[in-house]
């Protein structure tokens, strides 16, 4: 990053932190759910783009496969199915 922009970047970050601290916990929880839903919808769009012939059931199945793959990659073996 260009050093002349660092004070601006620091101030923007500070404002984000202060805004997050003012946000009630229940709103933060809802924000997390909304972000997850939005990410799933974007992934679904990606599945549709790469599989234009797929019907809704196939799209949902492919989406589930993608999500499972991502979970597997992100947990690094910390969690195991019971």
Backbone as numpy.savetxt, mean C-alpha at the origin, in Angstrom:
# Nx Ny Nz CAx CAy CAz Cx Cy Cz
19.90 14.78 -3.01 19.06 15.96 -3.01 19.94 17.20 -3.01
19.47 18.18 -3.73 20.17 19.45 -3.81 20.17 20.09 -2.41
21.34 20.47 -1.87 21.42 21.03 -0.51 20.56 22.27 -0.30
20.33 23.04 -1.34 19.53 24.25 -1.14 18.05 23.93 -0.86
17.62 22.72 -1.22 16.23 22.32 -0.97 16.05 21.60 0.36
17.15 21.28 1.03 17.05 20.52 2.28 16.21 21.22 3.34
16.35 22.53 3.57 15.49 23.18 4.58 14.00 23.05 4.24
13.66 23.18 2.97 12.26 23.02 2.57 11.79 21.59 2.79
12.62 20.62 2.43 12.26 19.21 2.64 12.09 18.92 4.12
12.97 19.47 4.95 12.87 19.28 6.40 11.57 19.87 6.95
11.22 21.04 6.47 9.99 21.70 6.93 8.76 20.92 6.50
8.75 20.44 5.27 7.62 19.63 4.80 7.48 18.35 5.63
8.61 17.71 5.92 8.58 16.50 6.74 8.05 16.82 8.14
8.52 17.91 8.71 8.08 18.33 10.05 6.57 18.55 10.07
6.04 19.19 9.05 4.60 19.44 8.97 3.82 18.12 8.88
4.34 17.17 8.11 3.68 15.86 8.00 3.65 15.16 9.35
4.75 15.22 10.09 4.82 14.58 11.41 3.83 15.24 12.36
3.80 16.56 12.38 2.88 17.27 13.27 1.42 16.97 12.92
1.12 16.93 11.63 -0.25 16.61 11.20 -0.62 15.18 11.63
0.32 14.25 11.48 0.06 12.87 11.88 -0.18 12.77 13.39
0.56 13.55 14.15 0.38 13.53 15.62 -0.98 14.09 16.03
-1.51 15.03 15.25 -2.81 15.61 15.56 -3.97 14.71 15.14
-3.70 13.76 14.27 -4.76 12.89 13.76 -5.15 11.87 14.82
-6.45 11.77 15.12 -6.90 10.79 16.11 -6.55 9.36 15.68
-6.29 8.47 16.64 -5.90 7.09 16.32 -6.91 6.37 15.43
-8.19 6.59 15.67 -9.20 5.89 14.85 -9.16 6.35 13.39
-8.82 7.62 13.18 -8.69 8.13 11.82 -7.45 7.54 11.14
-6.37 7.40 11.91 -5.16 6.77 11.36 -5.43 5.33 10.96
-6.20 4.62 11.79 -6.56 3.24 11.46 -7.38 3.19 10.18
-8.35 4.08 10.05 -9.15 4.14 8.83 -8.29 4.50 7.62
-7.32 5.38 7.81 -6.41 5.73 6.70 -5.65 4.49 6.23
-5.22 3.66 7.16 -4.52 2.44 6.80 -5.39 1.51 5.99
-6.64 1.36 6.40 -7.58 0.51 5.67 -7.83 1.08 4.28
-8.01 2.38 4.20 -8.23 3.02 2.89 -7.04 2.83 1.96
-5.84 2.98 2.50 -4.64 2.79 1.68 -4.54 1.34 1.19
-4.86 0.39 2.05 -4.82 -1.02 1.66 -5.84 -1.28 0.55
-7.06 -0.77 0.72 -8.09 -0.95 -0.30 -7.68 -0.32 -1.63
-7.07 0.86 -1.56 -6.62 1.53 -2.79 -5.50 0.73 -3.47
-4.59 0.19 -2.67 -3.51 -0.62 -3.24 -4.08 -1.87 -3.91
-5.05 -2.51 -3.28 -5.67 -3.69 -3.89 -6.36 -3.33 -5.20
-7.04 -2.20 -5.22 -7.73 -1.78 -6.44 -6.74 -1.52 -7.56
-5.61 -0.90 -7.23 -4.58 -0.65 -8.25 -3.97 -1.96 -8.75
-3.76 -2.90 -7.83 -3.25 -4.21 -8.25 -4.25 -4.91 -9.15
-5.53 -4.77 -8.84 -6.58 -5.39 -9.65 -6.57 -4.81 -11.06
-6.37 -3.50 -11.15 -6.27 -2.86 -12.47 -5.09 -3.43 -13.23
-3.97 -3.62 -12.55 -2.80 -4.21 -13.18 -3.06 -5.62 -13.68
-3.79 -6.41 -12.89 -4.14 -7.76 -13.31 -5.01 -7.70 -14.56
-5.97 -6.80 -14.56 -6.85 -6.67 -15.73 -6.07 -6.25 -16.98
-5.11 -5.35 -16.80 -4.32 -4.89 -17.95 -3.46 -6.01 -18.53
-2.92 -6.85 -17.66 -2.06 -7.93 -18.15 -2.86 -9.18 -18.56
-4.15 -9.22 -18.21 -5.01 -10.36 -18.54 -6.36 -9.85 -19.03
-6.40 -9.18 -20.18 -7.64 -8.55 -20.63 -8.77 -9.55 -20.91
-8.44 -10.81 -21.15 -9.45 -11.81 -21.44 -10.08 -12.39 -20.17
-9.51 -12.12 -19.01 -9.97 -12.73 -17.76 -11.30 -12.14 -17.31
-12.18 -13.03 -16.81 -13.44 -12.54 -16.23 -13.17 -12.14 -14.77
-14.21 -11.67 -14.09 -14.05 -11.15 -12.72 -13.50 -12.20 -11.76
-13.97 -13.44 -11.88 -13.50 -14.50 -10.99 -12.01 -14.78 -11.22
-11.60 -14.80 -12.47 -10.18 -15.02 -12.78 -9.32 -13.87 -12.28
-9.81 -12.66 -12.45 -9.08 -11.48 -11.98 -8.89 -11.57 -10.47
-9.96 -11.91 -9.75 -9.86 -12.03 -8.30 -8.89 -13.14 -7.89
-8.90 -14.25 -8.61 -7.97 -15.33 -8.32 -6.53 -14.92 -8.54
-6.28 -14.25 -9.66 -4.92 -13.77 -9.95 -4.47 -12.72 -8.93
-5.42 -11.88 -8.51 -5.11 -10.88 -7.49 -4.71 -11.56 -6.18
-5.44 -12.60 -5.80 -5.10 -13.34 -4.58 -3.71 -13.95 -4.68
-3.37 -14.47 -5.84 -2.02 -15.03 -6.03 -0.95 -13.95 -5.85
-1.19 -12.79 -6.41 -0.23 -11.68 -6.28 -0.06 -11.27 -4.83
-1.18 -11.16 -4.13 -1.12 -10.73 -2.72 -0.38 -11.78 -1.90
-0.67 -13.05 -2.13 0.03 -14.11 -1.39 1.54 -14.07 -1.66
1.90 -13.84 -2.92 3.32 -13.75 -3.27 3.98 -12.58 -2.54
3.29 -11.45 -2.50 3.85 -10.29 -1.81 4.00 -10.54 -0.32
2.99 -11.17 0.29 3.08 -11.50 1.72 4.27 -12.42 1.97
4.42 -13.41 1.10 5.53 -14.36 1.26 6.87 -13.64 1.16
6.99 -12.72 0.21 8.23 -11.97 0.07 8.48 -11.04 1.25
7.43 -10.46 1.79 7.61 -9.44 2.82 7.81 -10.02 4.20
7.35 -11.24 4.49 7.49 -11.74 5.85 8.85 -12.36 6.12
9.64 -12.61 5.08 11.01 -13.13 5.22 11.08 -14.38 6.08
10.01 -15.16 6.08 10.00 -16.40 6.84 9.73 -16.24 8.32
9.32 -15.03 8.74 9.04 -14.81 10.16 7.76 -15.52 10.60
6.80 -15.63 9.70 5.51 -16.20 10.04 5.32 -17.49 9.26
4.72 -18.45 9.90 4.46 -19.74 9.27 3.00 -20.10 9.46
2.38 -20.71 8.44 0.98 -21.13 8.60 0.85 -22.13 9.74
-0.24 -22.06 10.46 -0.47 -22.97 11.60 -0.90 -24.33 11.11
